[in-house]
Amino acid sequence: MAGTGAVARRTYGGRSAADRRAERRERLLHAGLELFGTTGYAAASIEKLCTQAGVSTRNFYEEFTSREDLLTALHDRIIEQAFQAVLKALSDGYDAPLRERFELAVRAFITTTASDPRWARLTYVEVIGVSDAVERHRIAWRERWAEFLVAEAERAVARGEAAPRSFQLGAVALIGSVNELVHHWSISGGHGSLDDVIAEIVRVATAAVTAP
């Protein structure tokens, strides 16, 4: 009988405690995306997030240590999806010429991060300048992307598409260009062609690798 009681305490309505907690976490993530991506991070208090998610503040602190923690969890989710999309695009275009590979990679990244206006605002606006902790998080991603871009540039050298040199500064400059161009597109309300933004980034990327 004791064993039966333990099972009953762990399940409710056919769902386990772990399932219910995972559902609450998803509701909070969705609430964070909605509020951070529309009214902005500064205006989204924990009370508003909990109301949006339909959970208690106790539930919030069971999942996240702070609003910053929720923000970085959302940012991780978006950028990791973009990273995987870029990897797939480059795999699909493995033998393509340099400019074509860059077009595939840039399009995969931009269309993923800008596929939802809330994703774009969170990625390119709300995550910037929040706190030292969030800046460390953002810079860690920047360094990961820079390493990835340097590796792609060195692959272009090995294929005879570029001359050997240090690509580190060029990689950081390219990341800055992507952030600024998509930020500009995002705060304009998505006016203008995203294809034009992608084409400009591809030009910058190609020049960064092939210029002497």
N, C-alpha and C positions, 0 to 999 in steps of 0.2 A: 504493500500500500504506500509506503514511503516513497518508493521509486515512482509510482504513478503520480503522487503529489508533486514531486520535483519536475516531472515532465509538464504537468499542468501549469506550474509557475513559469516555465520557460516558453510556453506557447500561449497565444491568445488569438482567437478567431482564425486558427489554422496557420498563424505566422509565428515564427520564433522571435525571441528578443533580439537576436542579431539582425533578422530581417526588418523588424520595426525600426531598429536604430539606423540601419542602412537607408531605409526610406526617409527617416527624419533628416539624415545628412544630405540626401539628394534634394529634399525640399528646401533646406537651408542654402545649398549651392544654387538652386534655381532662384531663390529669393535674392541672393547676393548678385547673381547675374542681372536680374530684372532691375533691382534698385541701383546698383553700381553703374549699370549700363544705360540707365535712363536719367534718374535724378542726380547721380554721381555719388562717389564714395563718401565725401564729406557730409552729405545730407542723409546718409543711410545709417541711422543709429541701430544699435543692437535691438532695441525695442521694436523699431520698424521692421527690421529683418525677421524677427520672431513672429510679428503679426502677419507679415507677408507669407511666411512659411507655415503658420499655424502650429507653432511649437512654443514651449516655455523658454524663458531665459536659462533655466537649469539645463534644458535639452541643448541649448546653444553651446553652453560651456562644457557639455559632455563631448561635443564634437570639435569645437574650435576654441583656441585659447583667447582669441580676440578677433576684431573685425579684420585686422591685418592678416591674420592666419587664414580667414575665409577668402580674402582678396588674393593672397598668394596661391591658395589651393585652386581657385578659378583660373588664375593666370597660368599655372602649371598645366591644367587640363587643356586649355586652349593651345598653348605653345607646343605641348607634347604632340597634340594632334597635327599641328602644322609641321612639326619636325618629321613625323612619320609620313606625312603626305609628300614632303620634299624628298625623303629617302626613296619612296616608291617612284616618284617622277623621275629621279635620276637613274634608278634601276631600269625603268622602262626605256629611257633614252641613253642607255649606257654607251653605245657606240656612236651616238649622234655628234655632230660638230659642236664646238664649245658654245657658240651663241645659242644654238638650239637647246642645248642642255640647260643653259642659264634661263632661257625662256620657260622651259618646263618647270624648273625648280622655283623660280620667282612666282609664276602663275599658281603653282601648288600652294606656296606659302601665303600669298596675298588672298587668294580666293578662300582659303581656310580661315584665316584670321578676320577677314572682312565679310564672311558669309552671312553673318548676323550683325546688324549695326551695334548691338550691345557688346558683342565680342570685340569689335573694332574699337569702341570707346574704352572698354576696359583695358585692352592691350596697349593702345597707343596714347591714351589720355590719363585714365584714372590710376594706373599703376605707377605713374611717374611722380617722384617727389613726395610720396606719402610719409615716409619715415626712413631712418637709417636701415632698419631691418628689411623693409620692402626694397630699398635701393640695393642692398646686398643681394637679395634674391634676384632682382632684375639684372644686376651686373653679372651674376653667376650664369644666367642664361646668355647674356651677351658674349661672355668668354667661351661658352660652349659653341655658340654659333660661329664665333671667330675661328676657333679651332677647326670646325667643319669646313668653313670657307677657305681657309689656308690649305687644308688637305685637298680640296677640289682644285685650287689654283696649282698646287704642286703636281696634281694628276695631269693638268693641262700642259705643264712643262714636260712631263714624261712623254706625252703624246705629241710633242713638237708644236703645240699650239701657242706657247708663250715662252719667253726667255726666263731663265732662273733669276730670282731675286727674293728679297724678303717681302712677303705678302701680308704681314701682320697689320700694319697701319692701314693698308688698303682694305682689309677685311673689316676693321672697325669703322672706317669711313663709309663703307657700303652699308653696314648695319644702320649707321646714322641716317644715311640717305633713305633707306627703306622706312625707318620710323618717321622721319619728317614728311616724306611724300604721302604716306598713308594717313598720317596724322592730319595733314592738310586736307586730304580728301574726306576724312572722317568728320572734321569739324565744319566742313562746308555742307554737311548734311548728305554726303554721298553724291553731290552734284558733279557732273563731268563723268567722263568715261574711265572706269577702272582699267580698261585695256591701255589707255594712254599712260596711266601710272605704271603699269607693268612694263610697257615698252621703254619708258624712261629709266626704270631701274635696271632693265636688261642692258641698256646702253652704258649706264654707269658701271655695271658689273663687268661687262666685256672689256671696257676701257681700263678698269682697275687691274685686270689680269694681263692684258696684252700690251698695254702701253709700256714703252721702254723705261 
